[in-house]
Amino acid sequence: MNRRRFVQSGLAAAVVASLTAKQSIAALLNLTTEVSADVPAITGDGAEVVLKQSAVQDLSNSLRGQLLLRGDDGYDKARRVLYPEYDKYPGLIVQCAGAADVRNAVNFARADNLLVAVKCGGHGAAGMGTCDGGMMIDLSPLRSVRVDPNARIAYVSGGSLLGHMDHETMAYGLVTTAGTVSHTGVGGLTLGGGFGRVARRFGLALDNVLEVDIITADGEFRRANKDENPDLYWGVRGGGGNFGVVTSFKFQLHPMQRQVVRARFAFPASDAKNVLNFFAEYADNARDDMYLSGRIAARANGIGVSISVLYSGPLDKADALLAPIRKAGKTTAEDVRTLDYVLVQKMGDNTDIRTVAASKSGFIGVITPQLVDDVISGLEPHPGGSHSVSFPQSGGAINRVAADATAFPHRDSEHNMLLRARWTLGTEGAEHRAYIEDFWKEIEPYTTGFYTNDMLEQTQGMVNLNYLGNYRRLVEIKNKYDPGNLFRLNANIQPSV
């Protein structure tokens, strides 16, 4: 294990002596990794390189944050993402405490064309927040949120989590779209799109981005908004991490009361067809302040169907709006509560399935009766796990933005169809994965593209087509800001230069 060195002084010694067992010396003193040997690494094209000890030491010395090498304390924790199957070992991890650290990391990586992964919350379905042999740029130390309630703006550091933003903005009765699991990273969610419980009302997370600060592949700091670097501003809103590392976001906020209505209605398998067909029609006519999701799940003890609602409008209208759902079938359970919005945003944190699951997803415009029939007939219970198909709603304000207004092109989507398998932690999931692959082949033809934040094992051709009419413009921006494709671990836009 590499040793750590720091300036020895009477003051430092006194501080160290006063620390309790739970206090971190690193939180009080700027510790620098002592690099004792050359570091083997991998380039973006898979070639092996050896990074000289002196160069890696210079990188470490340049950081306000930490450089972690294999064997260092904290390395194993930092390298992991939420999907355990992505058990990878970066050659070096740069934990960035600010934009200067990001810039130093990018310049170092570019010099040797290192494979680069950027990690914020570690939620990426394809595990692209980590890598074997390359450099991980870890943004987890870069977390802060500042709210200007008068201007209704939030300034959010690039490593922040959605829960951080919700907590700060709702203190002023303000909100912006921020996913459905609070420990998701702001950067990954926003740059790829940014669905959430209030997206139908206020648009995607990326629709609320007024400005970003970004370190591009040449190591330059750039500010991008409608007036400054407008091409980059357009591209990062849907083009993901293809153009650089965003160190700060400026979000538009919207007034909203803290109290919202969260409801869930469960129905038996015998009512599955009627309930899902009802859901399709009901969702098509829903108000923008209603977010709905229909779901059918198969477990070892049988099949169940449910409709979930998040309503953020006037509370006195909730009962009348929910009443039709009760007539969709014979309810077996009902849970209707008025809750704090920030609490609702956290309610899926402990049951987030990434740790023991497989999934497929695709956008759909209309839930047709034929799709309902195919979903019901194809869904099967398997011992030791559960399988489900859900239809979280989009539409509303999302649809009222032109397909070429931002790089995110799927503005006509009404739902994101999610096929998921979940099984007991520690058990083999091969059977469930195989089932998901086969079932998806049957229902994928109903989809028209996919959400890049949910992307799994797509071919380059499929990625290119998924950007639809925005693809050519994205390539031009990639050529300008990342012609060497330093940032390739994403829904990659390959440069043409």
C-alpha positions as CSV (number, residue, x, y, z in Angstrom):
1,M,0.0,0.0,0.0
2,N,1.3,3.4,-0.9
3,R,2.3,5.6,2.0
4,R,1.0,9.1,2.5
5,R,3.1,12.2,3.3
6,F,2.2,15.5,4.6
7,V,4.0,18.5,6.1
8,Q,5.0,17.7,9.6
9,S,4.6,20.7,11.9
10,G,3.7,21.4,15.5
11,L,0.2,22.5,14.4
12,A,-0.4,19.4,12.2
13,A,0.8,17.1,15.0
14,A,-1.6,18.8,17.5
15,V,-4.5,18.5,15.1
16,V,-3.8,14.9,14.4
17,A,-3.5,14.1,18.1
18,S,-6.9,15.7,18.8
19,L,-8.8,13.6,16.2
20,T,-11.2,11.0,17.3
21,A,-11.3,7.6,15.7
22,K,-14.2,8.6,13.4
23,Q,-12.6,11.8,12.2
24,S,-10.7,11.9,8.9
25,I,-7.2,13.4,8.7
26,A,-7.7,13.7,5.0
27,A,-10.6,16.1,5.6
28,L,-8.4,18.5,7.5
29,L,-5.0,18.1,5.7
30,N,-4.2,18.0,2.0
31,L,-2.6,14.6,1.7
32,T,-0.6,13.8,-1.4
33,T,-0.2,10.3,-2.8
34,E,3.4,9.2,-2.8
35,V,3.9,7.4,-6.1
36,S,6.6,4.8,-5.7
37,A,6.7,3.2,-9.1
38,D,5.6,3.5,-12.7
39,V,1.9,2.9,-13.3
40,P,0.6,0.5,-16.0
41,A,-2.4,1.8,-17.8
42,I,-4.7,1.4,-20.9
43,T,-5.3,3.9,-23.7
44,G,-8.6,4.6,-25.3
45,D,-7.9,2.2,-28.2
46,G,-6.9,-0.6,-25.8
47,A,-3.1,-0.3,-26.0
48,E,-1.0,-0.9,-22.9
49,V,1.1,2.0,-21.7
50,V,3.4,2.7,-18.7
51,L,3.0,6.0,-17.0
52,K,6.2,7.3,-15.5
53,Q,6.4,7.5,-11.8
54,S,7.5,11.2,-12.0
55,A,4.6,12.2,-14.2
56,V,2.1,10.5,-12.0
57,Q,3.7,12.1,-9.0
58,D,3.4,15.5,-10.7
59,L,-0.3,14.8,-11.3
60,S,-0.8,14.0,-7.6
61,N,1.0,17.1,-6.5
62,S,-1.2,19.2,-8.7
63,L,-4.4,18.2,-7.1
64,R,-6.4,19.7,-4.3
65,G,-8.3,16.4,-4.3
66,Q,-6.8,12.9,-4.1
67,L,-5.1,10.6,-6.5
68,L,-5.8,7.0,-5.7
69,L,-3.7,4.1,-7.1
70,R,-4.4,0.4,-6.7
71,G,-3.7,-0.6,-3.1
72,D,-4.4,2.8,-1.7
73,D,-6.9,3.3,1.1
74,G,-10.2,4.3,-0.5
75,Y,-9.4,2.9,-4.0
76,D,-11.7,-0.1,-3.8
77,K,-14.6,2.1,-2.7
78,A,-14.0,4.7,-5.3
79,R,-13.7,2.3,-8.2
80,R,-17.1,0.7,-7.7
81,V,-20.4,1.6,-9.4
82,L,-23.9,0.4,-8.4
83,Y,-24.0,-2.6,-10.7
84,P,-21.7,-5.2,-9.1
85,E,-21.0,-7.0,-12.4
86,Y,-18.9,-4.0,-13.4
87,D,-16.0,-5.0,-11.1
88,K,-13.3,-3.0,-12.8
89,Y,-9.9,-1.6,-11.7
90,P,-8.9,1.8,-13.1
91,G,-5.1,2.4,-13.4
92,L,-5.6,5.6,-11.5
93,I,-8.5,7.5,-9.9
94,V,-8.5,11.3,-9.7
95,Q,-11.0,12.5,-7.0
96,C,-11.6,16.0,-8.1
97,A,-12.2,18.7,-5.5
98,G,-12.8,21.5,-8.1
99,A,-12.6,22.4,-11.8
100,A,-8.8,22.8,-11.6
101,D,-8.5,19.2,-10.6
102,V,-10.7,18.1,-13.5
103,R,-8.6,20.2,-15.9
104,N,-5.4,18.7,-14.6
105,A,-6.8,15.2,-14.9
106,V,-8.1,15.8,-18.5
107,N,-4.7,17.2,-19.6
108,F,-2.9,14.2,-18.1
109,A,-5.2,11.7,-19.7
110,R,-5.0,13.4,-23.1
111,A,-1.2,13.4,-23.1
112,D,-1.2,9.5,-23.2
113,N,-4.6,9.1,-24.8
114,L,-5.8,7.2,-21.7
115,L,-9.1,5.5,-21.5
116,V,-11.3,7.9,-19.4
117,A,-14.3,7.1,-17.3
118,V,-16.2,9.9,-15.5
119,K,-18.1,8.9,-12.4
120,C,-20.7,11.0,-10.5
121,G,-23.4,8.8,-8.8
122,G,-22.3,5.5,-10.5
123,H,-25.8,4.8,-11.7
124,G,-25.0,4.3,-15.4
125,A,-26.7,1.1,-16.6
126,A,-23.7,0.1,-18.8
127,G,-21.1,0.7,-16.0
128,M,-19.3,3.4,-18.0
129,G,-18.5,5.3,-14.8
130,T,-15.5,3.0,-14.3
131,C,-13.0,1.1,-16.4
132,D,-10.1,-1.3,-16.4
133,G,-6.7,0.2,-16.6
134,G,-7.7,3.7,-17.6
135,M,-8.3,6.9,-15.6
136,M,-11.5,7.4,-13.5
137,I,-12.4,11.0,-13.0
138,D,-14.3,10.8,-9.8
139,L,-16.5,13.8,-9.2
140,S,-17.9,12.7,-5.8
141,P,-15.9,15.4,-3.8
142,L,-17.4,18.1,-6.1
143,R,-20.8,18.5,-4.4
144,S,-22.6,21.7,-3.5
145,V,-25.8,23.4,-4.3
146,R,-26.5,27.2,-4.0
147,V,-30.0,28.6,-4.5
148,D,-30.9,32.1,-5.5
149,P,-34.6,32.1,-4.6
150,N,-35.2,35.6,-6.0
151,A,-33.9,34.7,-9.5
152,R,-35.3,31.1,-9.1
153,I,-31.9,29.6,-10.0
154,A,-29.8,26.8,-8.6
155,Y,-26.0,26.6,-9.0
156,V,-25.1,22.9,-8.7
157,S,-21.6,21.4,-8.7
158,G,-21.0,18.6,-11.2
159,G,-20.6,15.8,-8.7
160,S,-23.8,16.6,-6.8
161,L,-26.6,14.1,-6.3
162,L,-30.3,14.7,-7.1
163,G,-31.2,14.6,-3.4
164,H,-28.8,17.4,-2.6
165,M,-30.6,19.6,-5.2
166,D,-34.1,18.7,-4.1
167,H,-33.2,19.3,-0.4
168,E,-31.9,22.8,-1.1
169,T,-34.4,24.0,-3.7
170,M,-37.5,22.8,-1.9
171,A,-36.4,24.8,1.2
172,Y,-37.5,27.8,-0.8
173,G,-40.6,26.2,-2.4
174,L,-38.8,25.7,-5.7
175,V,-38.1,22.7,-7.7
176,T,-36.7,21.4,-11.0
177,T,-36.9,18.0,-12.6
178,A,-34.6,15.6,-10.8
179,G,-35.2,11.9,-11.5
180,T,-36.9,9.4,-9.1
181,V,-33.9,8.1,-7.0
182,S,-32.2,10.7,-4.9
183,H,-28.7,9.2,-4.9
184,T,-28.5,9.5,-8.7
185,G,-25.8,11.9,-10.0
186,V,-27.0,15.2,-11.4
187,G,-24.5,15.2,-14.2
188,G,-25.3,11.8,-15.8
189,L,-29.0,12.2,-15.4
190,T,-29.1,15.7,-16.9
191,L,-26.7,15.4,-19.8
192,G,-28.6,12.3,-21.1
193,G,-32.1,13.8,-20.7
194,G,-33.4,13.8,-17.2
195,F,-36.8,12.3,-16.7
196,G,-38.5,12.7,-13.3
197,R,-41.8,13.0,-11.4
198,V,-42.3,16.6,-12.4
199,A,-41.0,16.5,-16.0
200,R,-44.4,16.6,-17.5
201,R,-45.0,19.9,-15.7
202,F,-41.5,21.5,-16.0
203,G,-39.8,19.6,-18.8
204,L,-36.7,17.4,-18.7
205,A,-33.8,18.2,-16.4
206,L,-31.9,19.3,-19.5
207,D,-34.7,21.6,-20.5
208,N,-34.1,23.5,-17.3
209,V,-30.3,23.9,-17.8
210,L,-29.5,27.6,-18.4
211,E,-25.7,27.2,-18.4
212,V,-22.9,24.8,-17.8
213,D,-19.2,25.1,-16.9
214,I,-17.3,22.4,-18.7
215,I,-13.7,21.2,-19.2
216,T,-13.5,20.0,-22.8
217,A,-11.0,17.5,-24.1
218,D,-8.3,20.1,-24.8
219,G,-8.3,20.9,-21.1
220,E,-9.9,24.3,-21.5
221,F,-12.6,25.7,-19.3
222,R,-15.6,26.8,-21.2
223,R,-18.9,28.3,-20.2
224,A,-21.8,27.3,-22.4
225,N,-25.2,29.0,-22.6
226,K,-27.5,30.4,-25.3
227,D,-25.0,33.3,-26.0
228,E,-21.6,31.8,-25.2
229,N,-20.5,28.6,-27.0
230,P,-24.1,28.0,-28.0
231,D,-23.2,24.9,-30.1
232,L,-21.7,23.3,-27.0
233,Y,-24.8,24.3,-24.9
234,W,-27.0,22.6,-27.5
235,G,-24.9,19.5,-27.6
236,V,-24.5,18.8,-23.9
237,R,-28.3,18.8,-23.4
238,G,-28.8,15.3,-24.7
239,G,-25.3,14.5,-26.0
240,G,-24.2,13.1,-22.6
241,G,-20.6,13.2,-21.6
242,N,-19.3,13.2,-25.2
243,F,-17.8,16.7,-25.1
244,G,-16.2,17.1,-21.7
245,V,-16.7,17.1,-17.9
246,V,-19.3,19.4,-16.6
247,T,-18.2,21.0,-13.3
248,S,-21.2,23.2,-12.7
249,F,-24.8,23.5,-13.8
250,K,-27.1,26.5,-13.6
251,F,-30.7,25.4,-13.4
252,Q,-34.0,27.2,-13.8
253,L,-36.3,26.6,-10.8
254,H,-40.1,26.6,-10.5
255,P,-42.5,27.3,-7.7
256,M,-44.2,24.2,-6.3
257,Q,-45.7,23.3,-2.9
258,R,-43.9,20.8,-0.8
259,Q,-47.0,18.6,-0.2
260,V,-47.8,16.3,-3.1
261,V,-50.1,13.2,-3.4
262,R,-48.5,9.9,-3.9
263,A,-50.9,7.1,-4.7
264,R,-50.7,3.4,-5.7
265,F,-53.5,1.1,-6.7
266,A,-53.0,-2.6,-7.0
267,F,-55.2,-5.1,-9.0
268,P,-55.3,-8.9,-9.4
269,A,-53.9,-10.7,-12.5
270,S,-57.5,-11.3,-13.7
271,D,-57.9,-7.6,-14.3
272,A,-54.5,-7.1,-15.9
273,K,-55.8,-6.5,-19.4
274,N,-58.5,-4.1,-18.4
275,V,-56.3,-2.2,-16.0
276,L,-53.4,-1.7,-18.5
277,N,-55.8,-0.6,-21.3
278,F,-57.5,1.8,-18.9
279,F,-54.1,3.1,-17.9
280,A,-53.1,3.8,-21.5
281,E,-56.2,5.9,-22.1
282,Y,-56.1,7.6,-18.7
283,A,-52.5,8.6,-19.1
284,D,-53.1,10.0,-22.6
285,N,-55.6,12.5,-21.1
286,A,-53.7,13.2,-17.8
287,R,-52.9,16.7,-16.7
288,D,-49.3,17.9,-16.7
289,D,-49.2,18.0,-12.9
290,M,-49.9,14.2,-12.9
291,Y,-47.1,11.7,-13.4
292,L,-48.3,8.1,-13.8
293,S,-46.8,4.7,-14.2
294,G,-48.5,1.4,-15.0
295,R,-46.8,-1.8,-14.1
296,I,-47.3,-5.5,-14.3
297,A,-45.1,-7.9,-12.3
298,A,-44.7,-11.6,-12.2
299,R,-43.4,-13.2,-9.0
300,A,-43.2,-16.8,-7.8
301,N,-46.6,-16.3,-6.0
302,G,-48.3,-14.9,-9.1
303,I,-48.9,-11.8,-11.2
304,G,-50.1,-8.4,-10.1
305,V,-50.8,-5.1,-11.8
306,S,-50.6,-1.6,-10.4
307,I,-51.0,2.1,-11.3
308,S,-48.9,4.7,-9.5
309,V,-49.4,8.4,-9.4
310,L,-47.5,11.5,-8.3
311,Y,-49.8,14.5,-8.3
312,S,-48.3,17.9,-7.6
313,G,-51.3,20.1,-8.3
314,P,-53.9,21.7,-6.0
315,L,-54.6,19.2,-3.3
316,D,-58.3,19.8,-3.2
317,K,-58.6,18.3,-6.7
318,A,-56.7,15.1,-6.0
319,D,-59.7,12.9,-5.0
320,A,-61.7,13.7,-8.1
321,L,-58.6,13.0,-10.3
322,L,-57.9,9.7,-8.7
323,A,-61.4,8.4,-8.5
324,P,-61.5,6.9,-12.1
325,I,-58.5,4.7,-11.3
326,R,-60.5,2.8,-8.7
327,K,-63.0,1.8,-11.4
328,A,-60.3,0.2,-13.6
329,G,-60.7,-3.1,-11.8
330,K,-61.2,-4.7,-8.4
331,T,-58.5,-3.1,-6.2
332,T,-56.6,-5.4,-3.9
333,A,-54.7,-2.6,-2.2
334,E,-54.7,1.1,-2.2
335,D,-52.2,3.6,-0.7
336,V,-53.0,7.3,-1.1
337,R,-51.0,9.7,1.0
338,T,-50.1,13.4,1.0
339,L,-46.4,13.6,1.6
340,D,-43.4,15.9,1.4
341,Y,-42.0,15.9,-2.1
342,V,-38.4,15.5,-1.0
343,L,-39.5,12.4,1.0
344,V,-41.2,11.0,-2.1
345,Q,-38.0,11.5,-4.1
346,K,-36.1,9.4,-1.6
347,M,-38.7,6.6,-1.3
348,G,-37.1,4.5,-4.0
349,D,-33.5,4.8,-2.7
350,N,-33.3,1.6,-0.7
351,T,-35.2,-0.5,-3.3
352,D,-33.3,0.8,-6.3
353,I,-32.7,-2.4,-8.4
354,R,-29.3,-1.7,-9.9
355,T,-27.5,-4.0,-7.5
356,V,-29.4,-7.2,-8.4
357,A,-31.1,-6.7,-11.7
358,A,-31.2,-6.7,-15.5
359,S,-33.2,-4.3,-17.7
360,K,-34.2,-3.2,-21.1
361,S,-36.0,-0.1,-22.2
362,G,-37.3,1.8,-25.1
363,F,-39.6,4.8,-25.9
364,I,-43.1,4.3,-27.0
365,G,-45.8,6.7,-28.3
366,V,-49.0,4.7,-27.8
367,I,-49.7,1.7,-25.5
368,T,-51.8,-0.3,-27.9
369,P,-54.2,-3.1,-27.0
370,Q,-51.8,-5.5,-29.0
371,L,-48.9,-4.3,-26.9
372,V,-50.9,-5.0,-23.7
373,D,-51.7,-8.5,-25.0
374,D,-48.1,-9.3,-25.8
375,V,-46.8,-8.0,-22.5
376,I,-49.3,-10.1,-20.5
377,S,-48.8,-13.2,-22.5
378,G,-45.0,-13.0,-22.4
379,L,-44.6,-12.1,-18.7
380,E,-43.7,-15.2,-16.7
381,P,-42.9,-15.8,-13.0
382,H,-39.5,-17.5,-12.3
383,P,-38.5,-19.0,-9.0
384,G,-36.1,-16.8,-7.0
385,G,-36.9,-13.5,-8.7
386,S,-39.4,-11.2,-10.2
387,H,-40.0,-9.8,-13.7
388,S,-41.9,-6.7,-14.6
389,V,-42.9,-4.3,-17.4
390,S,-43.6,-0.8,-16.4
391,F,-44.7,2.3,-18.4
392,P,-43.4,5.5,-16.6
393,Q,-45.0,8.5,-18.3
394,S,-43.4,11.3,-20.2
395,G,-45.3,13.6,-22.5
396,G,-46.7,16.9,-21.2
397,A,-44.1,19.7,-21.3
398,I,-41.5,17.3,-22.6
399,N,-43.4,17.0,-25.9
400,R,-43.8,20.7,-26.3
401,V,-40.1,21.2,-27.1
402,A,-38.9,20.8,-30.7
403,A,-36.9,17.7,-31.5
404,D,-34.0,19.8,-32.6
405,A,-34.1,22.4,-29.9
406,T,-31.7,20.4,-27.8
407,A,-29.6,17.3,-28.7
408,F,-32.3,15.1,-27.0
409,P,-34.5,14.1,-30.0
410,H,-37.2,11.8,-28.5
411,R,-39.8,14.5,-27.9
412,D,-42.8,12.5,-29.2
413,S,-42.4,9.8,-26.5
414,E,-45.3,9.3,-24.2
415,H,-43.8,6.5,-22.1
416,N,-40.5,4.7,-21.5
417,M,-41.3,1.0,-21.5
418,L,-39.0,-0.7,-18.9
419,L,-38.5,-4.5,-18.8
420,R,-36.8,-5.6,-15.6
421,A,-35.7,-8.7,-13.8
422,R,-34.8,-8.8,-10.1
423,W,-33.4,-11.7,-8.1
424,T,-32.1,-12.4,-4.6
425,L,-28.7,-10.9,-3.9
426,G,-26.0,-13.5,-4.0
427,T,-27.8,-15.8,-6.4
428,E,-27.0,-16.5,-10.0
429,G,-29.0,-14.4,-12.4
430,A,-28.2,-16.1,-15.7
431,E,-31.7,-17.5,-16.1
432,H,-33.3,-14.2,-15.5
433,R,-31.0,-12.4,-17.9
434,A,-31.7,-14.9,-20.6
435,Y,-35.4,-14.5,-20.1
436,I,-35.1,-10.7,-20.4
437,E,-33.2,-11.0,-23.6
438,D,-35.8,-13.3,-25.2
439,F,-38.8,-11.4,-24.0
440,W,-37.4,-8.1,-25.2
441,K,-37.1,-9.4,-28.7
442,E,-40.9,-9.8,-28.7
443,I,-41.8,-6.3,-27.5
444,E,-38.9,-4.2,-28.7
445,P,-40.6,-3.6,-32.1
446,Y,-43.1,-1.4,-30.3
447,T,-40.3,1.0,-29.3
448,T,-38.9,3.9,-31.2
449,G,-35.4,4.5,-29.8
450,F,-34.1,4.3,-26.3
451,Y,-33.0,6.4,-23.4
452,T,-29.3,6.7,-23.5
453,N,-29.1,6.8,-19.7
454,D,-30.5,3.3,-19.7
455,M,-28.3,2.1,-22.6
456,L,-27.0,-1.5,-22.5
457,E,-24.8,-3.1,-25.1
458,Q,-26.1,-1.2,-28.1
459,T,-24.1,-1.3,-31.3
460,Q,-22.5,1.9,-32.6
461,G,-25.0,1.9,-35.5
462,M,-27.9,1.8,-33.1
463,V,-26.4,4.6,-31.0
464,N,-26.0,6.8,-34.1
465,L,-29.6,6.2,-35.2
466,N,-30.9,6.9,-31.8
467,Y,-29.8,10.5,-32.1
468,L,-32.2,10.8,-35.1
469,G,-32.0,14.0,-37.0
470,N,-29.6,15.5,-34.5
471,Y,-26.8,13.1,-35.2
472,R,-24.9,15.0,-37.9
473,R,-24.9,18.2,-35.8
474,L,-23.6,16.2,-32.8
475,V,-20.7,14.9,-34.9
476,E,-19.7,18.4,-35.9
477,I,-19.6,19.4,-32.3
478,K,-17.7,16.3,-31.3
479,N,-15.1,17.1,-34.1
480,K,-14.7,20.6,-32.6
481,Y,-14.4,19.8,-28.9
482,D,-13.2,16.2,-28.8
483,P,-11.7,15.2,-32.1
484,G,-9.6,12.5,-30.5
485,N,-12.6,10.9,-28.8
486,L,-11.1,11.1,-25.3
487,F,-14.6,10.9,-23.9
488,R,-15.8,7.7,-25.4
489,L,-17.3,5.8,-22.5
490,N,-20.9,7.0,-23.1
491,A,-23.5,6.8,-25.8
492,N,-20.6,7.7,-28.0
493,I,-20.6,10.1,-30.9
494,Q,-17.6,9.1,-32.9
495,P,-15.7,12.1,-34.5
496,S,-15.3,12.0,-38.2
497,V,-11.9,13.9,-38.4
